Amino acid sequence: MSLVALATAYGGPEVLTVTDETVGEPGPGEARIAVRASGVNPIDYKSYSGAFGRDPSRLPLRLGSEAAGVVTAIGPDAAGPAGPLAVGDEVIAYRAPGAYAAELLVPAQALVPRPAELDWPEAAGLMLTGATAWHALAVTGVREGDTVLVHGGAGGAGVMAIQLAADRGARVVATASPANHDLLRELGAVPVSYGNGLAERVRAAAPQGVNAAVDTVGTDEAIDVSLALVANRSRIVTIAAFARGLELGIKVIGGAPGADPGTEIRQAARLELVRLARAEQLRVIVSQTFPLTEVAAAHRAAMTGHTQGKIALTMLAPGAALEHQPLTGPKAQFAGLVANASTQAAHAGAEAVFH
């Protein structure tokens, strides 16, 4: 039996429960993993909020789509994008429906190696936002010499978009509250505060002009400023303002009706994200972790909109004690910037940065 988180009804986090389910043996091309951490993303709580309908036949809903863990069993011909799998391999699973679980049975093709440079919560938070940002930069054709505007630079997708655009040789201007400006500078962006006068502040930060814009927040301000500053609408992309984006003819990506899911682009991005993380050219910010048994508390924290980067759910390793895990990672100075930004955000009532 394995612990798994479920939404038993539509509503808020109060509908979540953790129960036991049996996990079977892997069949051909499959693997079973002992999950060490699962990434929390807005789509997870939106899925049971009623935002996508309230079909009772879909209940109970399993949640999550990304995890990191250890292979415990493999079926015949179990090979991932990086090659054959073996028991004991440390892996990231994406896409992995139902990833809020202590054990997962997944197609082997969903598994890529975990970079040793990332701890378990960081590894669990790498793929969804990383692949989303990769997709956004691909469809807008971001390349060396471009200037890119990223809306929501302190959120999960924004953090990734900044780093990946900089890796391509682009100059990045990113929006955030003042509490997060040091964090954005550390990531390689020129920070600007959102709010009245944003377009003028971006023009001052990028007098040579803006070539492309990535909207991770979905506000009217983000869309309006992008349209004002980027001449070519095909180089503006949103991952959140679905209806307005489709109406205006800008790029709309993700899982919404009419959006470009970018399945092949995102699948191909996985090994590139692993490569960059191994080279310490790509960081994952995890500001909070919660045990799987406290999934409702994790979702309440994510829904406040005061989270830098990602939240992760953690599982028990054999013999481990159940406890909240502190912020970890290879960059102590960087972690200090995240903590400082969190403190300032709490005092200032900072922006929603959870995409």
N, C-alpha and C positions, 0 to 999 in steps of 0.2 A: 504494500500500500504506500501511496505517496501523497503528501499534502498538495492541494491545489486550491487556488483562489477562484471563486465564482461570483457572478452577479446573479442573484436569484429572482430579481425583479428589475424594473426600470425605475430610476430615481437618482438619489445621491449616494454617497459612500456608505450610507446605512444599509444598503441592499447587499453589500459584499459579505461573503462568508468564506471560511477556509475549511475544507473537508478532506476526506481521504478518497483516493481513487486508485484503482489497480492499473499499473503500467505493464503492458505486455512485453513479450520478447521481440526484438527487431527482426523484421523480415528482410528479403532481398533488397539491397540498396538502402537499408535503414541503420540507424544507430540509436542507442539509448544513452542519455547523459544524466549524471548527477549534477543538478544545477547548483551553482554557488551564488549567483546573483542574476537578477532580471532587471532590465531597464524599464523605467516608468515614462510614458509619453502621453500627451494630451489625448490622442486617439483612444487610449485605453479607457479613460473615464467618460469620454464622449460616447463611446459605444453603448453604454448602459444608461446614459442620461436621457435618452429619447430623441436626441438630435437626428438620429438616422432611422426613426420610426420606433414603434413599440409592438412589434410582432411577438405575441406570446409564444409562438411555436419555436422561437429561437432561444428561449430560456431553458435551463440556466446558461449564461454566457461565460465561456472561458476568456481570460484576458491576457494581454501581453503579446509581444511579437519578437522580442530579442532577449537573449540570455547568454550566460557564459558558464561553463562547467567542465566536467571530466567525463570522457567516454567510459561507460561501464560495460557495454556489450555492443557487438556489431553483427549485422546479418551478412549473408553472402554478398560479395561484390560491393561492399560499403566503401565508397570513395567520395571524397569531397573535391571542391575546386582545386585544392592544393595537392591532391593525391590520395592514396589509400589511407584508411583510418585504422587505428589500433586501440585496444583497451588501454586506458591510462592517458590518452591524448588530452591535452587541455585545449578547449575549443570555444569559439563563439558561434552561437546559433542564430541565424537570421536568413530568411524569414522563418519564424518558429511560432505559429499560432498556439495560444494557450501557454505562453512562456512563464506565466506566474505559477510555477509548480516546482516541487522539489526534485522531480524526475520528469524527463521528456523523452518521448519517442519521436524522432524526426528523420526526414530524408537525409541521407549522408551528404547530399549536395547542398544542404543548408548550413553545413559546418565548415568553418575556416579556422586556422590556427590562432590561438590567443597569443598576442605579443607579450613577452615576459615583462616588458616595460609598463604594462598596465595591470593594476590590481583587478580583482574580480568585479567590483562594482564599475570601475572604469571600462573594463572590457565589455561588460553587459550594456553600457551606454554608448558604445562606439558606432554601431551600425546604422540604426534607423536615422538619426540626425546626420550622421556622416554621409550616408547614401543619398539622403534628401538634399543636402548641400551640394554634393557632387553632381546630382541631377540638375539642380538649379543653375549651376555654373556651366554645365554642358549645354543646356538649351539656350542660354543667353550668349554662348560663345566667348566667355571670358578668357582672355589671353594676356600674354606679357605686354606691358605698356598701357593696359586699360586702367581706368579709374572706376571702381565699383562702389556703389552705395548699398550698404546692408542695413535694413531696418530691423531692430531688435537684436543688436549685436551681442547682448549678454545672455540670451536664451540658448537652448541646446543647439538648434539649427544655425543660429547666428554665430555662435562660437566656432562651429565647424566651417561655415561659409567664409568667415574672415581668414582662418588659417589656410584653407584650401585655395582661396583666391590669391593670397600672398604667395603661396607655394608656386602658383602659375606665373608669378611675376607681375601681378596686378597691384595697384595702389588701392587701399581700402579706406573708405570713410564709413563709419558705423554709428548708428543712433543708440543712445542709452541715457539713463539718468546720470547726473554727475557722480553719484555713488559708485557707478560702474566704469568710470572713465579710465582709471588706472588699470583695471583689468583688461579693457580693450586695447590700451597701449601695449601691454605685455603680449597680447595676442598678435599685434602687428598692425592695428588699425588707428586711424585718426578719429578720435571720438567727438561726437557732437550731441548736444542735448535735443531731444525731441520737444514738440510743443510749438506754440506760436513763433513764427519766424524761422522755422526749420530750413526752408529752401534757401534763405539768405545765408544761414550759417553753413550750409553745405557748399554753397557757391564760394564762400570765403575760404573754406577748407580745401576746396578743389577748384581753384581759379581757371585751371585748364579745361574744366568741364567734366561731366560724368558720362561714361560710356554705357554702363549697365546698372541695373538695380535689382536687388533681391529682397522681397518683402516676406518676412517671417512672422509678422504680427497681424496683418489683415485689417489695419485701421484705414479710415478714409484719408487721414493725413499721409500715411505711407504711400498709398496709391497716388494721391494728388501730387505730392512732391516728386515722386518718380516720374510721372507724366510731364511735369514742368521741367525736369532736368535732363531727361533722356530722350533724345530725338527719335530714336527708332523703337517703336513699341515692342518689336520682337525681341528686344534686349531687356525687357522688364518681365520679371517672373514673380508670382505670388504662390505661397504654399498655404494661404489662409483665407484670402478674400476671393473665394471661389466664384460666387455669383457676379460680383462686380468685375472681376478679372475677365470672365468669359464675355460679359457685356461690352467691355472696352477693347477686347481683342489683344490683350497682353497674354503672356504665357501663364498657364495655370497648371500646376503639377500636384500629384498626390492621388488620393483615393476617392475624391468626390466625383459625382456624375459629371461627365464632360471634361474632366481633368486628364492630363497625360500621366499615366501611372509610371512610365519609364522603367518598366520591369527589367529589360535587358541592360539598360544603363546602370541601374542600381545593383543588379547582380554582379556585373563586371566590376563595379567600384569596390567590392568587398576586399579583394586581395590587395588593391591599391591602398585602401585605408589601413590594412594590416601593415603593409610595407612602410607607410609614412609613420605609423605609431612606433614601429620597431626602430626607425631612424630618429625617433624623438622629434619629428617635425609636425606631429599632430597630437594635441593634448585633449583629454576628455575631462571636463569639470563635473565632478559629482559633489554636490554641496550637502546632501543628506542621504542617509541610508536607514531603512526600516526592516525589521524581520518580516518575512512573508505573513506571519500571523497578525501583523499590524498594517495590512494592506489598506484598510480604510483610513488610517491616520496618514499614510503615505499619500493617498489621493487627496485628502483634505489639504495637506501641505502644498501639493502641486497646484491645486485649484486656487490657492490664495494669490498666485501670480507674483510672489516675492522670492522665487527660487532662481539662483544663478546656475546655468547649465542644467544638469540632470539630477533626478532622484533615482535611487536604486533600491530594490528589495533584495535582501540577503537571506540565504538558506544556511542551515547548520551543516558544517562539515562533521564527519564522525568524531565524537568526543568533544566537540566545541561547545562553549557556553552561549546561551542566547542573550544577546545584548545589542544595544545600538552601537554601530560602528562609527568612529570619528572620521572626519575627512582625511583621506590618505592620498598618496601619490608621490612620484619621484621628485617633484619640484616643490621643495618646502617654501621657497620664497613665493612661488606662484600660488600655493595654497593659502599663504598669508594674505595675498591680494584678494582672493575669493572671500576669505573670512572677513576682511575689512570692508569689502563691498557689501556683504550681507548685513553687517552691523549698521553701516550707513543707510542701507535700504530700509531697514527696520525703523530707523528714526525718521527717515524722509518720506516713507510711504512710496517706495520706488515703483517703477513700471512693471507691468506683467511681462516676464521674460521666461516663459516656460515652454516655448515652442521647440 
